[in-house]
Amino acid sequence: MASLKEIHGKMANDPHFSHDHGSTRCIWVPGPVIVGAGPSGLAAAACLKDKGVPSIVLERADCIASLWQYKTYDRLRLHLPKKFCELPMMPFPEGYPVYPSKQQFVGYLEDYAKRFGIKPVFEQTVESAEYDECVGLWRVRSLGLKGAEMEYVCRWLVVATGENAEAVVPEIKGVENFCGEVKHTAEYKCGSVFRGKKVLVVGCGNSGMEVCLDLCNHDAHPSLVVRDSVHVLPREMLGRSTFGLSMWLLKWLPIRLVDRFLLIMSWLIFGNTASFGLDRPKIGPLELKSKTGKTPVLDVGTLAKIKSGDIKIHPSIQSIGNHSVQFVNGRVERFDAIIFATGYKSNTPFWLKDKEMFSEKDGMPRKPFPQGWKGEYGLYAVGFTRRGLFGSSMDAKRVSEDIEKLWKAEARHLSMTIGRSLTLQR
């Protein structure tokens, strides 16, 4: 591997030089390497480009926003109004509805990439990223098509793989013996294939609730496993989005008063959710989100189906048989399929060789929001705020501003070094 001095010398003539190091092709990247071409990675690349800083985006899939394109169900819409989900420097088209569909959001992201000239290197699975203290650079090793090994060497590394990189499937006794279909919501597209079937959905977050509603709309017979207490809020209150109203109230009132208001309004609209199997946590929805990252469910019609009995509620699963499921209350029921709506997790512990910034336990930044975007030695994070796309945009702006200062300082230093070298040669 070339030394930092040799890299800077070659970069003066060719800022994108590369060379082979054994069986691995090594590429010097003068700007940051961004891992992940989802909304967070695109936002980071666009903000950096706006600051005059070039970057390269590595993506393991064959397209941008692969989670949205390949691992989401057809009926999905943004849970928050579009104004809270815009990426920096580009609003949604005026003709888009308040809650854009999955297809509309993917189209928006594709247009965003085109507008800012972002061309990710696709099908590059990053296997390791490690800071080399000897040369003061990051080494990002990836595996491409046909097993081709690459090493990207850079001064700054931006982790944009996000909180939802890998599907989470709980280990439940006997699940391997179940004769029906078992899948995660990452594989679920539409309820039409389950028409007339009894389907058990495990997990009562936004995805689990929406999948149950979708199954109902396609004449399936869904049941929902509710393992913990959950806050269910109406998507809109007083003619405004619940999220937008909450953000406005938080400007004037403490979080506990806003939570109390949300719960009173929810009770007026829904009644006591505990009466049909949905106990609420003791902590209010916004405070709970702030402390644990657990997002309240924004209802889009599922609660009415639960009230009517079209969706049945069950407690945690004790074990699974060939055709049946036994719950912790002793009840046993037959099902044709099981769908795990058990969420996703970060995969940073598997490839990022840094133990300071990210927790090995959950792959999230150790520092709480809003301090979790910056680490040591040029390491940054975008999209790990537990605040959705709104948080990603905030991170992308902070990261680009910080790197811009360092980029300009190092460019001046390099320019002076090359200038002195040329003067001595004369």
RAJO-V88863 format. One record per residue. N is the residue number from 1. RES is the residue in three letters. PHI is phi in whole degrees, 0 to 359 (999 if undefined). D_LAST is the distance of its C-alpha to the last C-alpha in Angstrom with 1 decimal. Layout:
N/RES/PHI/D_LAST + N/RES/PHI/D_LAST
This chain:
1/MET/999/30.3 + 2/ALA/293/26.6 + 3/SER/285/25.5 + 4/LEU/299/24.5 + 5/LYS/297/20.9 + 6/GLU/294/20.9 + 7/ILE/298/22.7 + 8/HIS/297/20.2 + 9/GLY/295/17.4 + 10/LYS/290/19.5 + 11/MET/297/20.8 + 12/ALA/299/17.4 + 13/ASN/262/17.9 + 14/ASP/213/21.8 + 15/PRO/292/23.6 + 16/HIS/239/26.9 + 17/PHE/295/26.0 + 18/SER/218/28.9 + 19/HIS/206/29.8 + 20/ASP/269/33.0 + 21/HIS/235/34.1 + 22/GLY/68/37.2 + 23/SER/272/39.8 + 24/THR/254/38.1 + 25/ARG/277/35.5 + 26/CYS/250/33.0 + 27/ILE/235/31.4 + 28/TRP/274/28.9 + 29/VAL/249/30.1 + 30/PRO/294/27.6 + 31/GLY/255/30.6 + 32/PRO/287/34.1 + 33/VAL/262/36.5 + 34/ILE/252/39.9 + 35/VAL/261/42.9 + 36/GLY/116/45.8 + 37/ALA/248/46.3 + 38/GLY/275/49.4 + 39/PRO/305/49.6 + 40/SER/294/47.7 + 41/GLY/294/44.7 + 42/LEU/295/44.7 + 43/ALA/297/44.9 + 44/ALA/296/42.0 + 45/ALA/296/39.8 + 46/ALA/294/40.8 + 47/CYS/295/40.2 + 48/LEU/295/36.7 + 49/LYS/297/35.9 + 50/ASP/297/37.2 + 51/LYS/269/34.7 + 52/GLY/84/31.8 + 53/VAL/253/31.7 + 54/PRO/285/32.0 + 55/SER/212/34.4 + 56/ILE/232/36.2 + 57/VAL/251/40.0 + 58/LEU/256/41.8 + 59/GLU/223/45.5 + 60/ARG/286/48.0 + 61/ALA/274/50.4 + 62/ASP/256/50.0 + 63/CYS/202/50.1 + 64/ILE/283/49.3 + 65/ALA/49/52.0 + 66/SER/298/53.7 + 67/LEU/300/56.1 + 68/TRP/291/57.4 + 69/GLN/282/57.5 + 70/TYR/250/59.0 + 71/LYS/236/60.7 + 72/THR/232/62.6 + 73/TYR/279/66.1 + 74/ASP/296/66.8 + 75/ARG/279/68.5 + 76/LEU/299/65.7 + 77/ARG/231/64.6 + 78/LEU/301/62.3 + 79/HIS/281/64.4 + 80/LEU/249/62.8 + 81/PRO/303/62.6 + 82/LYS/301/59.6 + 83/LYS/294/58.1 + 84/PHE/267/57.6 + 85/CYS/241/55.9 + 86/GLU/289/53.3 + 87/LEU/275/49.7 + 88/PRO/303/47.1 + 89/MET/74/46.4 + 90/MET/208/49.1 + 91/PRO/286/52.9 + 92/PHE/292/55.5 + 93/PRO/304/56.9 + 94/GLU/299/59.8 + 95/GLY/283/62.3 + 96/TYR/290/61.9 + 97/PRO/290/64.8 + 98/VAL/301/64.6 + 99/TYR/244/64.4 + 100/PRO/300/62.4 + 101/SER/284/63.4 + 102/LYS/305/61.4 + 103/GLN/295/60.6 + 104/GLN/293/59.6 + 105/PHE/292/57.3 + 106/VAL/298/55.6 + 107/GLY/299/55.2 + 108/TYR/298/53.6 + 109/LEU/293/51.1 + 110/GLU/295/50.2 + 111/ASP/294/49.7 + 112/TYR/297/47.6 + 113/ALA/297/45.3 + 114/LYS/294/45.0 + 115/ARG/299/44.4 + 116/PHE/259/41.4 + 117/GLY/63/40.1 + 118/ILE/271/40.8 + 119/LYS/235/40.9 + 120/PRO/297/41.8 + 121/VAL/271/41.3 + 122/PHE/278/45.0 + 123/GLU/54/46.9 + 124/GLN/239/44.5 + 125/THR/274/46.6 + 126/VAL/286/44.6 + 127/GLU/263/46.0 + 128/SER/199/43.9 + 129/ALA/221/41.2 + 130/GLU/220/39.9 + 131/TYR/276/37.3 + 132/ASP/264/35.1 + 133/GLU/293/34.5 + 134/CYS/296/32.1 + 135/VAL/248/29.4 + 136/GLY/70/30.9 + 137/LEU/223/31.7 + 138/TRP/268/34.9 + 139/ARG/248/36.0 + 140/VAL/249/38.4 + 141/ARG/261/40.3 + 142/SER/225/42.5 + 143/LEU/242/44.9 + 144/GLY/255/45.0 + 145/LEU/299/47.2 + 146/LYS/57/48.7 + 147/GLY/76/47.4 + 148/ALA/293/43.7 + 149/GLU/264/41.8 + 150/MET/231/38.7 + 151/GLU/229/36.5 + 152/TYR/259/34.7 + 153/VAL/249/32.1 + 154/CYS/211/31.6 + 155/ARG/276/31.0 + 156/TRP/231/34.3 + 157/LEU/235/37.7 + 158/VAL/248/40.4 + 159/VAL/272/43.9 + 160/ALA/231/46.0 + 161/THR/283/48.6 + 162/GLY/79/51.2 + 163/GLU/280/54.6 + 164/ASN/241/56.3 + 165/ALA/281/54.4 + 166/GLU/229/57.3 + 167/ALA/292/61.0 + 168/VAL/256/63.3 + 169/VAL/236/66.6 + 170/PRO/291/68.9 + 171/GLU/273/70.8 + 172/ILE/235/74.5 + 173/LYS/304/77.2 + 174/GLY/89/78.4 + 175/VAL/299/75.9 + 176/GLU/291/75.2 + 177/ASN/266/78.9 + 178/PHE/295/79.1 + 179/CYS/275/80.3 + 180/GLY/275/79.1 + 181/GLU/281/75.7 + 182/VAL/233/73.2 + 183/LYS/209/69.9 + 184/HIS/268/67.4 + 185/THR/300/66.9 + 186/ALA/299/63.5 + 187/GLU/257/65.6 + 188/TYR/275/68.2 + 189/LYS/243/68.0 + 190/CYS/206/71.5 + 191/GLY/284/75.0 + 192/SER/299/76.7 + 193/VAL/285/76.5 + 194/PHE/251/78.6 + 195/ARG/307/81.4 + 196/GLY/80/84.7 + 197/LYS/259/83.1 + 198/LYS/271/83.1 + 199/VAL/237/79.5 + 200/LEU/258/78.5 + 201/VAL/258/75.3 + 202/VAL/258/73.8 + 203/GLY/121/71.9 + 204/CYS/244/72.7 + 205/GLY/278/69.4 + 206/ASN/300/68.4 + 207/SER/294/67.9 + 208/GLY/300/71.2 + 209/MET/296/73.1 + 210/GLU/290/71.7 + 211/VAL/296/72.3 + 212/CYS/300/75.9 + 213/LEU/297/76.3 + 214/ASP/297/74.9 + 215/LEU/298/77.3 + 216/CYS/301/80.2 + 217/ASN/293/79.2 + 218/HIS/248/79.4 + 219/ASP/61/82.8 + 220/ALA/268/81.8 + 221/HIS/237/83.3 + 222/PRO/273/80.6 + 223/SER/234/80.9 + 224/LEU/238/78.3 + 225/VAL/273/77.6 + 226/VAL/248/77.0 + 227/ARG/275/76.0 + 228/ASP/231/74.9 + 229/SER/290/75.7 + 230/VAL/210/73.8 + 231/HIS/268/73.3 + 232/VAL/247/74.1 + 233/LEU/241/73.3 + 234/PRO/294/74.0 + 235/ARG/294/70.9 + 236/GLU/226/71.9 + 237/MET/225/73.9 + 238/LEU/52/75.3 + 239/GLY/78/73.6 + 240/ARG/233/70.1 + 241/SER/295/68.1 + 242/THR/300/68.9 + 243/PHE/295/65.2 + 244/GLY/297/64.4 + 245/LEU/295/67.5 + 246/SER/296/66.6 + 247/MET/298/63.1 + 248/TRP/291/64.6 + 249/LEU/295/67.2 + 250/LEU/294/64.8 + 251/LYS/289/63.2 + 252/TRP/243/66.5 + 253/LEU/234/68.4 + 254/PRO/293/67.8 + 255/ILE/301/67.4 + 256/ARG/290/70.9 + 257/LEU/289/72.6 + 258/VAL/295/70.6 + 259/ASP/300/71.7 + 260/ARG/297/75.3 + 261/PHE/298/75.2 + 262/LEU/299/73.8 + 263/LEU/289/76.5 + 264/ILE/296/79.3 + 265/MET/296/78.2 + 266/SER/295/77.9 + 267/TRP/295/81.4 + 268/LEU/295/82.8 + 269/ILE/274/81.3 + 270/PHE/258/81.8 + 271/GLY/84/84.4 + 272/ASN/277/84.2 + 273/THR/295/81.9 + 274/ALA/296/83.3 + 275/SER/292/86.6 + 276/PHE/238/85.2 + 277/GLY/98/83.0 + 278/LEU/243/79.8 + 279/ASP/289/79.8 + 280/ARG/268/77.2 + 281/PRO/296/75.0 + 282/LYS/288/76.0 + 283/ILE/272/72.5 + 284/GLY/297/71.8 + 285/PRO/298/69.6 + 286/LEU/286/66.6 + 287/GLU/294/66.8 + 288/LEU/296/67.1 + 289/LYS/298/64.1 + 290/SER/294/62.0 + 291/LYS/274/63.1 + 292/THR/241/63.3 + 293/GLY/85/61.6 + 294/LYS/285/64.9 + 295/THR/274/65.2 + 296/PRO/292/68.5 + 297/VAL/279/70.1 + 298/LEU/260/70.1 + 299/ASP/288/73.3 + 300/VAL/239/73.4 + 301/GLY/129/77.0 + 302/THR/293/77.3 + 303/LEU/300/79.4 + 304/ALA/297/82.2 + 305/LYS/289/82.4 + 306/ILE/290/82.7 + 307/LYS/300/85.4 + 308/SER/283/87.3 + 309/GLY/91/87.2 + 310/ASP/292/85.2 + 311/ILE/244/82.5 + 312/LYS/265/83.9 + 313/ILE/255/82.4 + 314/HIS/230/82.3 + 315/PRO/280/81.1 + 316/SER/300/78.8 + 317/ILE/274/79.3 + 318/GLN/268/80.9 + 319/SER/199/80.8 + 320/ILE/236/80.6 + 321/GLY/254/83.0 + 322/ASN/297/83.3 + 323/HIS/229/84.4 + 324/SER/226/84.7 + 325/VAL/229/83.0 + 326/GLN/256/84.5 + 327/PHE/262/83.5 + 328/VAL/294/83.7 + 329/ASN/274/86.9 + 330/GLY/93/88.6 + 331/ARG/288/88.8 + 332/VAL/236/88.0 + 333/GLU/222/87.2 + 334/ARG/272/86.3 + 335/PHE/220/83.2 + 336/ASP/268/81.7 + 337/ALA/204/78.1 + 338/ILE/232/75.8 + 339/ILE/240/72.7 + 340/PHE/270/70.3 + 341/ALA/257/68.9 + 342/THR/256/67.3 + 343/GLY/81/63.8 + 344/TYR/225/60.3 + 345/LYS/216/57.9 + 346/SER/288/54.2 + 347/ASN/249/52.7 + 348/THR/302/49.7 + 349/PRO/299/51.3 + 350/PHE/278/51.1 + 351/TRP/227/47.4 + 352/LEU/272/45.5 + 353/LYS/272/44.8 + 354/ASP/224/44.9 + 355/LYS/255/48.0 + 356/GLU/268/47.1 + 357/MET/281/46.8 + 358/PHE/252/49.5 + 359/SER/285/52.9 + 360/GLU/287/53.9 + 361/LYS/288/57.4 + 362/ASP/238/57.0 + 363/GLY/71/53.3 + 364/MET/253/53.0 + 365/PRO/303/50.7 + 366/ARG/290/52.2 + 367/LYS/279/51.6 + 368/PRO/288/54.1 + 369/PHE/302/53.3 + 370/PRO/257/51.3 + 371/GLN/266/49.0 + 372/GLY/276/48.7 + 373/TRP/273/45.7 + 374/LYS/230/42.9 + 375/GLY/244/42.4 + 376/GLU/261/39.8 + 377/TYR/60/36.4 + 378/GLY/81/36.0 + 379/LEU/260/39.4 + 380/TYR/226/41.5 + 381/ALA/227/44.9 + 382/VAL/228/46.3 + 383/GLY/96/49.9 + 384/PHE/239/51.6 + 385/THR/263/53.3 + 386/ARG/60/56.9 + 387/ARG/233/56.8 + 388/GLY/64/56.2 + 389/LEU/294/53.9 + 390/PHE/299/54.0 + 391/GLY/291/52.4 + 392/SER/298/49.8 + 393/SER/296/48.6 + 394/MET/298/48.4 + 395/ASP/298/46.3 + 396/ALA/301/43.9 + 397/LYS/294/43.2 + 398/ARG/297/42.7 + 399/VAL/298/40.4 + 400/SER/296/38.2 + 401/GLU/294/37.9 + 402/ASP/291/36.9 + 403/ILE/292/34.3 + 404/GLU/303/32.8 + 405/LYS/298/32.1 + 406/LEU/291/30.4 + 407/TRP/300/28.5 + 408/LYS/294/27.0 + 409/ALA/295/26.2 + 410/GLU/289/24.5 + 411/ALA/296/22.6 + 412/ARG/296/21.3 + 413/HIS/296/20.3 + 414/LEU/295/18.6 + 415/SER/298/16.7 + 416/MET/294/15.5 + 417/THR/296/14.6 + 418/ILE/294/12.6 + 419/GLY/298/10.9 + 420/ARG/296/10.1 + 421/SER/297/8.9 + 422/LEU/294/6.5 + 423/THR/295/5.3 + 424/LEU/295/5.4 + 425/GLN/295/3.8 + 426/ARG/288/0.0
